[in-house]
């Protein structure tokens, strides 16, 4: 249960960042070639949709992990979430490049 709570907290934090602080969320993941005033509405819409997906994943994860007594179901759910998370990290890396990916400001 310890890992389940951490995953849910991460999804809630990701939802909050993407939905309620969209400029910081977008500019924290992209090279800084634009100023916050230049954020297109289509980019904002995508960030909002991503935030809603984080919330949906948290709700589905909570529903599956808390409603099943089967350890295999919980394990498979966590494995699927881990694979998705690794794919998300790779997608971010491939879009922004190595130098910006490792540059933690």
N, C-alpha and C positions, 0 to 999 in steps of 0.2 A: 504494500500500500504506500510505502514511502516514495517510490518512484512515480506512482500514479499522481500523488499530490503535486510533485514538482512539475510534471508534464502539464497538469492542468493550470498551475500557476504561470508557466511559460506561455501557454496559449492565451490566457486572460491578459497577461502583460503585452503580448504581441497584438492582440485585438485592440487593446487600449491605445497603444502607440500608433498603429496604422489608422485607427478610426478618429481619434481625438487630437492627435498631433501629427497630421499628415505631412506637413513640410519637413519636420525633423526626421520623420520616418523615411521619407523618400531621399532626402539629402544625406542621410546617414548611410545610405546603401549605394550611392552613385558618386562618380567623380564630381567635384565641385566646379563644373563649368557654367552652371546656371545660378542665378541668385534666387532666394526664396520667393521673390515677387514674380518670377518668370515661370512658376510651376503651372503647366497647362491643365485645363480642367479634365482632360482625358487621363492624365497621370493621377490626378486626385481621385478620379472614379476608380481606377485600377487599384489604388492604395486602399480605398474604402472597401472594394470587393475582397481584397486580400484580408483585410481586417475581419470582415464577416466570415470568410472561410476559416480563419483562426478560431473564431467563436464557435462556428459549427463543428469544427474538429474537437474542440474542448467538450462540447455538449455530447457529441457522439461517443467520444472516449470515456467520459464520465458515465454515460448510460451503459456502455459495454462493460467497463471495468468494475462498476459497482453492482451490476445486475447479474453477473455470472459467478457461480462458485467454482467454475472450471479454471484451473491455472493455465491450461493450454490456450484457452480463448484469450485470457489476459496477456499471455506471452506473445501470441500472434498479433494482437492489437498493438502491443508495444513495438514489436519488430516492424510492422507496417509503418508506424509513426516514425521510427528511426530511419527507415529507408527513405521516406518522404522528406525528412529533415536533411539527410545527406544530399539528396537530389536538389533541394532548395539551396544548400550551401554551394554546390557545384554550379548551379545556374547563376548565382550571384557572382561567383569567381569568374565564370566564362564571360559574363557581361562587362565587368569592370576591370578585369586584368589583374595580374599578380601584384603589382606594386600598390594599387589602391586596396586590394583585398587584405594585404597584411598590414596596411598602415592604420593602426588604431589611434585615433586622435582623442 
